[in-house]
Amino acid sequence: MEILDEGNLPIPGYSLAESINIDRNQIAAPVRWTNRHDVAELVNRPVRLHVKMRACKLYAFQFVEG
């Protein structure tokens, strides 16, 4: 997953190249990046999500405090 800013540019630290792949079937897999483990610094900031998938289905996603 990649997080984009209002101009559709990857936010540093949240690019596809920095994301850690989620492999296999997962029920509640957290999205992580190499140097970021949450999106707390992006709270109240407008963003877009870019999800890259292969041979899978995304049923839902959510942001939770943790």
N, CA and C atoms as a LAMMPS dump frame, in Angstrom:
ITEM: TIMESTEP
0
ITEM: NUMBER OF ATOMS
198
ITEM: BOX BOUNDS ff ff ff
-5.0000000000000000e+02 5.0000000000000000e+02
-5.0000000000000000e+02 5.0000000000000000e+02
-5.0000000000000000e+02 5.0000000000000000e+02
ITEM: ATOMS id mol type element x y z
1 1 1 N 0.841 -1.167 0
2 1 2 C 0 0 0
3 1 3 C 0.891 1.237 0
4 2 1 N 0.417 2.246 -0.675
5 2 2 C 1.118 3.521 -0.755
6 2 3 C 0.148 4.612 -0.328
7 3 1 N 0.654 5.615 0.357
8 3 2 C -0.181 6.745 0.745
9 3 3 C 0.289 7.961 -0.041
10 4 1 N -0.676 8.59 -0.702
11 4 2 C -0.393 9.721 -1.575
12 4 3 C -0.904 11.013 -0.96
13 5 1 N -0.255 12.115 -1.317
14 5 2 C -0.71 13.426 -0.844
15 5 3 C -1.794 13.968 -1.777
16 6 1 N -2.192 15.197 -1.554
17 6 2 C -3.258 15.798 -2.361
18 6 3 C -2.897 15.929 -3.834
19 7 1 N -1.618 15.964 -4.149
20 7 2 C -1.162 16.053 -5.544
21 7 3 C -0.897 14.698 -6.169
22 8 1 N -1.347 13.615 -5.521
23 8 2 C -1.142 12.242 -5.98
24 8 3 C 0.318 11.816 -5.996
25 9 1 N 1.132 12.401 -5.144
26 9 2 C 2.534 12.022 -5.018
27 9 3 C 2.718 11.213 -3.745
28 10 1 N 3.566 10.186 -3.78
29 10 2 C 3.795 9.386 -2.567
30 10 3 C 4.359 10.241 -1.437
31 11 1 N 3.819 10.071 -0.26
32 11 2 C 4.336 10.754 0.912
33 11 3 C 5.614 10.021 1.332
34 12 1 N 6.725 10.743 1.51
35 12 2 C 7.98 10.081 1.897
36 12 3 C 7.793 9.184 3.121
37 13 1 N 8.286 7.966 2.996
38 13 2 C 8.135 6.982 4.058
39 13 3 C 6.95 6.063 3.859
40 14 1 N 6.036 6.444 2.955
41 14 2 C 4.818 5.666 2.725
42 14 3 C 4.653 5.262 1.263
43 15 1 N 5.735 5.1 0.531
44 15 2 C 5.664 4.741 -0.885
45 15 3 C 5.546 3.228 -1.056
46 16 1 N 5.197 2.804 -2.267
47 16 2 C 5.136 1.372 -2.556
48 16 3 C 6.496 0.716 -2.35
49 17 1 N 7.555 1.411 -2.75
50 17 2 C 8.903 0.858 -2.608
51 17 3 C 9.27 0.624 -1.146
52 18 1 N 8.672 1.396 -0.244
53 18 2 C 8.977 1.276 1.187
54 18 3 C 7.991 0.386 1.938
55 19 1 N 6.929 -0.042 1.26
56 19 2 C 5.934 -0.866 1.951
57 19 3 C 6.422 -2.307 2.067
58 20 1 N 6.005 -2.96 3.125
59 20 2 C 6.355 -4.359 3.354
60 20 3 C 5.204 -5.206 2.835
61 21 1 N 5.513 -6.121 1.937
62 21 2 C 4.475 -6.952 1.326
63 21 3 C 3.731 -7.778 2.362
64 22 1 N 2.448 -7.947 2.121
65 22 2 C 1.626 -8.843 2.919
66 22 3 C 1.448 -10.087 2.079
67 23 1 N 1.931 -11.199 2.57
68 23 2 C 1.918 -12.44 1.813
69 23 3 C 0.936 -13.429 2.443
70 24 1 N 0.233 -14.126 1.612
71 24 2 C -0.723 -15.155 2.019
72 24 3 C -2.04 -14.532 2.478
73 25 1 N -2.971 -15.394 2.766
74 25 2 C -4.287 -14.953 3.23
75 25 3 C -4.168 -14.366 4.63
76 26 1 N -4.757 -13.22 4.808
77 26 2 C -4.727 -12.555 6.105
78 26 3 C -6.129 -12.072 6.451
79 27 1 N -6.473 -12.146 7.701
80 27 2 C -7.761 -11.633 8.161
81 27 3 C -7.61 -10.201 8.64
82 28 1 N -6.556 -9.923 9.381
83 28 2 C -6.344 -8.585 9.938
84 28 3 C -4.856 -8.25 9.874
85 29 1 N -4.345 -8.098 8.684
86 29 2 C -2.915 -7.822 8.513
87 29 3 C -2.664 -6.32 8.562
88 30 1 N -1.785 -5.87 9.453
89 30 2 C -1.45 -4.444 9.478
90 30 3 C -0.535 -4.096 8.315
91 31 1 N -0.711 -2.916 7.788
92 31 2 C 0.16 -2.42 6.723
93 31 3 C 1.347 -1.741 7.389
94 32 1 N 2.534 -2.045 6.907
95 32 2 C 3.75 -1.464 7.474
96 32 3 C 4.678 -1.031 6.35
97 33 1 N 5.536 -0.11 6.689
98 33 2 C 6.568 0.366 5.764
99 33 3 C 7.909 0.163 6.444
100 34 1 N 8.997 0.206 5.691
101 34 2 C 10.304 -0.107 6.274
102 34 3 C 10.664 0.782 7.452
103 35 1 N 10.313 2.045 7.423
104 35 2 C 10.662 2.95 8.517
105 35 3 C 9.449 3.544 9.225
106 36 1 N 8.273 3.044 8.898
107 36 2 C 7.04 3.539 9.511
108 36 3 C 6.183 2.346 9.921
109 37 1 N 5.619 2.394 11.102
110 37 2 C 4.775 1.298 11.557
111 37 3 C 3.341 1.736 11.839
112 38 1 N 3.061 3.012 11.612
113 38 2 C 1.694 3.491 11.748
114 38 3 C 1.55 4.772 10.926
115 39 1 N 0.351 5.292 10.912
116 39 2 C 0.066 6.506 10.131
117 39 3 C -0.31 7.676 11.039
118 40 1 N 0.103 7.612 12.296
119 40 2 C -0.271 8.628 13.279
120 40 3 C 0.112 10.038 12.839
121 41 1 N 1.244 10.189 12.165
122 41 2 C 1.673 11.529 11.751
123 41 3 C 0.805 12.108 10.634
124 42 1 N -0.065 11.296 10.053
125 42 2 C -0.924 11.756 8.96
126 42 3 C -2.347 12.089 9.413
127 43 1 N -2.612 11.99 10.71
128 43 2 C -3.949 12.282 11.238
129 43 3 C -4.35 13.703 10.856
130 44 1 N -5.593 13.854 10.434
131 44 2 C -6.187 15.133 10.015
132 44 3 C -5.586 15.698 8.734
133 45 1 N -4.868 14.872 7.998
134 45 2 C -4.287 15.293 6.725
135 45 3 C -5.009 14.538 5.612
136 46 1 N -5.465 15.239 4.558
137 46 2 C -6.118 14.516 3.456
138 46 3 C -5.096 13.663 2.701
139 47 1 N -5.441 12.403 2.499
140 47 2 C -4.558 11.478 1.787
141 47 3 C -5.375 10.609 0.837
142 48 1 N -4.667 9.958 -0.061
143 48 2 C -5.258 8.954 -0.946
144 48 3 C -4.493 7.663 -0.739
145 49 1 N -5.185 6.547 -0.851
146 49 2 C -4.54 5.25 -0.716
147 49 3 C -4.393 4.619 -2.091
148 50 1 N -3.221 4.067 -2.347
149 50 2 C -2.954 3.325 -3.58
150 50 3 C -2.604 1.91 -3.154
151 51 1 N -3.466 0.962 -3.505
152 51 2 C -3.28 -0.428 -3.111
153 51 3 C -2.888 -1.231 -4.34
154 52 1 N -1.779 -1.922 -4.271
155 52 2 C -1.329 -2.779 -5.369
156 52 3 C -1.486 -4.222 -4.924
157 53 1 N -2.276 -4.998 -5.704
158 53 2 C -2.556 -6.379 -5.32
159 53 3 C -2.376 -7.29 -6.528
160 54 1 N -2.125 -8.562 -6.233
161 54 2 C -2.021 -9.562 -7.289
162 54 3 C -2.713 -10.834 -6.82
163 55 1 N -3.666 -11.293 -7.596
164 55 2 C -4.387 -12.532 -7.311
165 55 3 C -4.977 -12.542 -5.899
166 56 1 N -5.654 -11.466 -5.535
167 56 2 C -6.282 -11.407 -4.222
168 56 3 C -7.478 -10.465 -4.261
169 57 1 N -8.184 -10.399 -3.156
170 57 2 C -9.34 -9.523 -3.023
171 57 3 C -9.219 -8.737 -1.731
172 58 1 N -9.564 -7.493 -1.798
173 58 2 C -9.586 -6.645 -0.602
174 58 3 C -11.046 -6.455 -0.218
175 59 1 N -11.409 -6.952 0.946
176 59 2 C -12.792 -6.859 1.391
177 59 3 C -13.05 -5.598 2.196
178 60 1 N -12.087 -5.161 2.961
179 60 2 C -12.281 -3.973 3.786
180 60 3 C -10.938 -3.519 4.332
181 61 1 N -10.922 -2.285 4.81
182 61 2 C -9.768 -1.787 5.542
183 61 3 C -10.271 -0.781 6.562
184 62 1 N -9.479 -0.543 7.577
185 62 2 C -9.865 0.436 8.587
186 62 3 C -8.62 0.994 9.246
187 63 1 N -8.77 2.172 9.79
188 63 2 C -7.717 2.796 10.583
189 63 3 C -8.137 2.677 12.032
190 64 1 N -7.245 2.198 12.87
191 64 2 C -7.544 2.07 14.294
192 64 3 C -6.384 2.65 15.107
193 65 1 N -6.714 3.107 16.288
194 65 2 C -5.662 3.57 17.198
195 65 3 C -4.96 2.35 17.768
196 66 1 N -3.673 2.468 17.914
197 66 2 C -3.021 1.314 18.463
198 66 3 C -1.628 1.567 18.734
